[in-house]
Structures are given as C-alpha cells and as structure tokens.
C-alpha cells in the first residue's frame, strides 16, 4: 500500500510582486479561511497549481468565467472609490477558451 501524503494548500498569487498571472481555471473554493473568501485555483504552464484569493472586484469579474478557460489577471494597484473614498485593490481580468493542443500560448 502507498504511503500517506500530506495535503497542503497550494501557494497563492502575490499580486504586489508579480503584476500579471496566467493559468487555466480549474476550480473555485468558497468560504475559505477566517474571512470566508473565495479561492480560485489555476494550473500554471509549468503544471503547478496556484490559488488566487477573491475579493469584491475579482469575485464580480469571475462570474462569467468557466472552469477550463485560460485566464489572465492584471493587478492595477490601489485605487480610490469615487463613492466611498476608500481604497481597494483593482484588477483587470481576461479570458479565452483553453487551447487543448497548446494550453499556453506566448503573448
């Protein structure tokens, strides 16, 4: 019988140090962690799995994204809400169907 392997959380995207992220969207976990946030999981071009924490902006933009699509997220930095005057992290989100013969194209 095989040895037990510990299941650990995938690393998560550090958008402040890496401004763009690209991967194949593979799953969504809900109510994760103490803030009960969404966690979006991706397969990167090297085969590793990376998580992206949701928030108001990303959660709203992910509503039209399907599992299996290639997704690119661009961190735009901190911006100020015109309505409330509060700061928030802003992102752009792009998607396209995954290419089965070549999941990751060079852009």
Secondary structure by P-SEA (a helix, b strand, c coil): cccbbbbbbccccccccccbbbbccccccccccccbbbbbbbbccccbbbbbbbcaaaaaaaccccccbbbbbbbccbbbbccccbbbbbbbbbbcccccccccccc
